[in-house]
């Protein structure tokens, strides 16, 4: 029978080289808070550098997701900003007819 707890820690160790104790120490050192937004960690994500594989800190799901987009670079953010601005302008003109 598979042990989900064992599988979880094995996956974290295999993917990030982080032992269960190192993970717990990191979570405690961060005060169980996301390193970016400081919200309470309910389901921490291990943040790491995709180039070096080095573990940075534990993040909440939302910050981890956003950070992934930030790392895609300025071109992505320029396009995303234009998209939001375009829709705000459209909303403004529709609202003020």
Phi and psi in degrees as a GROMACS rama.xvg file:
@    title "Ramachandran Plot"
@    xaxis  label "Phi"
@    yaxis  label "Psi"
@TYPE xy
-79.1202  141.956  UNK-2
-102.449  109.076  UNK-3
-59.7619  -34.0839  UNK-4
-64.996  -45.3856  UNK-5
-62.5344  -45.7006  UNK-6
-59.2096  -40.8154  UNK-7
-61.6549  -50.41  UNK-8
-69.8958  -34.2393  UNK-9
-63.408  -42.0872  UNK-10
-64.1654  -44.3299  UNK-11
-63.1629  -43.1563  UNK-12
-65.4326  -44.9001  UNK-13
-64.6477  -41.3107  UNK-14
-77.2695  -41.3279  UNK-15
-117.591  -8.34155  UNK-16
72.2177  21.5288  UNK-17
-105.056  122.202  UNK-18
-77.2291  165.816  UNK-19
-58.1589  -43.5358  UNK-20
-66.6049  -42.2064  UNK-21
-61.8052  -41.2527  UNK-22
-61.4271  -48.5591  UNK-23
-63.1117  -39.7651  UNK-24
-62.4277  -43.433  UNK-25
-63.4237  -42.7293  UNK-26
-63.9068  -41.4846  UNK-27
-66.5406  -44.7666  UNK-28
-60.1156  -34.2112  UNK-29
-82.8293  -0.74964  UNK-30
67.4603  28.259  UNK-31
57.69  33.3431  UNK-32
-120.856  148.108  UNK-33
-63.3097  136.888  UNK-34
-68.4431  -15.4582  UNK-35
-101.162  -60.9262  UNK-36
-94.4279  -9.54219  UNK-37
67.6053  17.4133  UNK-38
-76.8948  159.197  UNK-39
-62.0598  134.876  UNK-40
-84.7839  115.786  UNK-41
-101.521  -35.7175  UNK-42
-141.841  74.4916  UNK-43
-58.1092  143.358  UNK-44
-109.337  137.686  UNK-45
-82.2183  112.719  UNK-46
-86.1467  137.053  UNK-47
-148.269  157.524  UNK-48
-76.3951  125.4  UNK-49
-73.2097  -18.7062  UNK-50
-82.7828  -43.5655  UNK-51
-102.6  -19.704  UNK-52
81.5587  -2.35379  UNK-53
-68.6685  130.543  UNK-54
-71.8833  134.051  UNK-55
-99.4128  -72.4315  UNK-56
-153.584  -174.873  UNK-57
-101.639  136.552  UNK-58
-127.491  160.322  UNK-59
-74.5728  164.753  UNK-60
-58.0323  -45.532  UNK-61
-60.8362  -48.3273  UNK-62
-66.4655  -37.8768  UNK-63
-62.4226  -41.8371  UNK-64
-64.9355  -47.6314  UNK-65
-63.8538  -39.7936  UNK-66
-61.5286  -36.4307  UNK-67
-58.0872  -39.5674  UNK-68
-71.8132  -37.865  UNK-69
-59.3291  -42.0293  UNK-70
-68.4722  -15.4865  UNK-71
-70.9304  -21.149  UNK-72
111.829  175.559  UNK-73
-65.9249  -31.8635  UNK-74
-60.952  -41.9681  UNK-75
-61.9289  -46.9295  UNK-76
-67.4499  -33.4804  UNK-77
-63.7234  -44.4164  UNK-78
-65.6194  -43.5932  UNK-79
-63.7872  -40.7627  UNK-80
-64.1396  -42.2654  UNK-81
-63.7524  -39.4126  UNK-82
-60.2588  -50.3631  UNK-83
-63.8753  -44.4724  UNK-84
-60.6209  -43.747  UNK-85
-57.7857  -44.3854  UNK-86
-72.6129  -32.581  UNK-87
-66.3496  -41.3933  UNK-88
-64.6873  -44.8479  UNK-89
-59.65  -44.4929  UNK-90
-62.6563  -40.1149  UNK-91
-61.3904  -46.3638  UNK-92
-70.0074  -36.3051  UNK-93
-66.3747  -43.3696  UNK-94
-67.1105  -32.981  UNK-95
-103.065  25.0973  UNK-96
